[in-house]
Amino acid sequence: MSLIGKRVVVIGGTSGIGLSAAKAFLDESAQVIIASRSEAKLSEAKNVLGGNVEAYNIDFRSEEKLADFFKMVGNFDHLVVTAGEGAMGHFSDLPVADVREAFDSKFWGQYSTVRAAIPYLNDTSSITLTSGVYGIRPPQGATTLASINSAIDGLVRGLSVDLAPIRVNVVSPGIVDTPLYGGMPDEQRQNLYSNIAQQLPVNRVAQPEDIAEAYVYLVKNGFTTGTALLIDGGAHLV
Ligand SMILES: NC(=O)c1ccc[n+]([C@@H]2O[C@H](COP(=O)([O-])OP(=O)(O)OC[C@H]3O[C@@H](n4cnc5c(N)ncnc54)[C@H](OP(=O)(O)O)[C@@H]3O)[C@@H](O)[C@H]2O)c1
């Protein structure tokens, strides 16, 4: 399915996986609309992606802001959501409030985005959400992300039936080198990446471009719905 001239909305398209997905959709000659909270990230992303991209400031945890955003955007073809913040910490230590906050972002943010987007999509549209390999293979301290990612994978299976013929899929990444880890000192981050790389069959962590290809595939393939596409370098096996 060609994406030439198709309108693709990427919520979270200002950083990491979302920014790379936005680039990949532009390479397919789609019209790309990106959205996230930070004005600084929005203008930097516009610089990187080029002047034709529309960029909107939005916090996807707010149903009101989502409604306003989709009204401004109007009808469009494909929805991609990569926005979302998680929480790491041992089950016994992580405060319940932190877990709820993570659900409010990564799970309820994606859920509410889909609800708000439906009136503007059409029968040939697709929706692609984001979960993560911790949904099926959590290391210690990832109970919250295991729960959120599994919930998103389940949500997508349900939505693919409820929203048909709109196709609904989810990309489930392994560890990806993105600004998500930008809060870590450089050396600690590089050590984290190389420790994980040594354990993986592919011997490296992912770059955002590895994951972006999965969104393009799911948006373009008209026979794919209800699918969780695991792009994890084999992390679920080791
Ligand atoms: N990187 C990994 O290793 C990895 C592994 C598995 C799964 N994932 C998942 O992949 C997704 C993307 O991760 P990433 O590594 O690309 O992270 P990232 O570089 O931090 O990008 C996250 C994007 O989401 C936006 N965002 C966050 N909260 C938002 C909100 N409330 N409303 C609107 N936009 C919001 C951010 O922009 P603003 O700050 O401007 O809002 C940013 O554009 C996340 O769901 C993450 O859990 C990542």
The ligand as an SDF file (V2000), in Angstrom:
LIG
                    3D

 48 52  0  0  0  0  0  0  0  0999 V2000
   14.1000    3.1210   24.0640 N   0  0  0  0  0  0  0  0  0  0  0  0
   13.8680    1.8780   24.4850 C   0  0  0  0  0  0  0  0  0  0  0  0
   14.7880    1.1420   24.8650 O   0  0  0  0  0  0  0  0  0  0  0  0
   12.4650    1.3230   24.4730 C   0  0  0  0  0  0  0  0  0  0  0  0
   12.2840   -0.0650   24.6870 C   0  0  0  0  0  0  0  0  0  0  0  0
   10.9970   -0.5970   24.6830 C   0  0  0  0  0  0  0  0  0  0  0  0
    9.9040    0.2410   24.5190 C   0  0  0  0  0  0  0  0  0  0  0  0
   10.1210    1.5820   24.3340 N   0  0  0  0  0  0  0  0  0  0  0  0
    8.9360    2.4250   24.1960 C   0  0  0  0  0  0  0  0  0  0  0  0
    9.0060    3.1630   22.9840 O   0  0  0  0  0  0  0  0  0  0  0  0
    8.3140    4.4120   23.1560 C   0  0  0  0  0  0  0  0  0  0  0  0
    9.2100    5.5440   22.6760 C   0  0  0  0  0  0  0  0  0  0  0  0
   10.4130    5.5250   23.4330 O   0  0  0  0  0  0  0  0  0  0  0  0
   11.7000    6.3720   23.0020 P   0  0  0  0  0  0  0  0  0  0  0  0
   12.8770    5.5740   23.4360 O   0  0  0  0  0  0  0  0  0  0  0  0
   11.5860    6.8320   21.6110 O   0  0  0  0  0  0  0  0  0  0  0  0
   11.5640    7.6090   24.0290 O   0  0  0  0  0  0  0  0  0  0  0  0
   11.9250    9.1630   23.8560 P   0  0  0  0  0  0  0  0  0  0  0  0
   13.0950    9.3610   22.9760 O   0  0  0  0  0  0  0  0  0  0  0  0
   11.9730    9.6840   25.2650 O   0  0  0  0  0  0  0  0  0  0  0  0
   10.6310    9.7640   23.1190 O   0  0  0  0  0  0  0  0  0  0  0  0
    9.3880    9.8250   23.7510 C   0  0  0  0  0  0  0  0  0  0  0  0
    8.5100   10.7910   22.9730 C   0  0  0  0  0  0  0  0  0  0  0  0
    7.2100   10.8200   23.5660 O   0  0  0  0  0  0  0  0  0  0  0  0
    6.8460   12.1690   23.8580 C   0  0  0  0  0  0  0  0  0  0  0  0
    5.9970   12.1510   25.0420 N   0  0  0  0  0  0  0  0  0  0  0  0
    6.2670   11.6170   26.2590 C   0  0  0  0  0  0  0  0  0  0  0  0
    5.2400   11.8250   27.1010 N   0  0  0  0  0  0  0  0  0  0  0  0
    4.2930   12.4890   26.3860 C   0  0  0  0  0  0  0  0  0  0  0  0
    3.0140   12.9990   26.7040 C   0  0  0  0  0  0  0  0  0  0  0  0
    2.5010   12.8970   27.9490 N   0  0  0  0  0  0  0  0  0  0  0  0
    2.2900   13.6100   25.7370 N   0  0  0  0  0  0  0  0  0  0  0  0
    2.7980   13.7490   24.4920 C   0  0  0  0  0  0  0  0  0  0  0  0
    4.0160   13.3020   24.1290 N   0  0  0  0  0  0  0  0  0  0  0  0
    4.7600   12.6900   25.0710 C   0  0  0  0  0  0  0  0  0  0  0  0
    8.1810   12.8810   24.0720 C   0  0  0  0  0  0  0  0  0  0  0  0
    8.1390   14.2730   23.8310 O   0  0  0  0  0  0  0  0  0  0  0  0
    7.8450   15.3900   24.9570 P   0  0  0  0  0  0  0  0  0  0  0  0
    8.7910   15.1680   26.0810 O   0  0  0  0  0  0  0  0  0  0  0  0
    8.0490   16.6680   24.2060 O   0  0  0  0  0  0  0  0  0  0  0  0
    6.4260   15.2040   25.3620 O   0  0  0  0  0  0  0  0  0  0  0  0
    9.0170   12.2140   22.9800 C   0  0  0  0  0  0  0  0  0  0  0  0
    8.7320   12.7940   21.7220 O   0  0  0  0  0  0  0  0  0  0  0  0
    7.9210    4.4840   24.6430 C   0  0  0  0  0  0  0  0  0  0  0  0
    6.6000    4.0370   24.7790 O   0  0  0  0  0  0  0  0  0  0  0  0
    8.8490    3.4800   25.2950 C   0  0  0  0  0  0  0  0  0  0  0  0
    8.3090    2.9180   26.4860 O   0  0  0  0  0  0  0  0  0  0  0  0
   11.3580    2.1430   24.3030 C   0  0  0  0  0  0  0  0  0  0  0  0
  1  2  1  0
  2  3  2  0
  2  4  1  0
  4  5  1  0
  4 48  2  0
  5  6  2  0
  6  7  1  0
  7  8  2  0
  8  9  1  0
  8 48  1  0
  9 10  1  0
  9 46  1  0
 10 11  1  0
 11 12  1  0
 11 44  1  0
 12 13  1  0
 13 14  1  0
 14 15  2  0
 14 16  1  0
 14 17  1  0
 17 18  1  0
 18 19  2  0
 18 20  1  0
 18 21  1  0
 21 22  1  0
 22 23  1  0
 23 24  1  0
 23 42  1  0
 24 25  1  0
 25 26  1  0
 25 36  1  0
 26 27  1  0
 26 35  1  0
 27 28  2  0
 28 29  1  0
 29 30  1  0
 29 35  2  0
 30 31  1  0
 30 32  2  0
 32 33  1  0
 33 34  2  0
 34 35  1  0
 36 37  1  0
 36 42  1  0
 37 38  1  0
 38 39  2  0
 38 40  1  0
 38 41  1  0
 42 43  1  0
 44 45  1  0
 44 46  1  0
 46 47  1  0
M  CHG  2   8   1  16  -1
M  END
$$$$
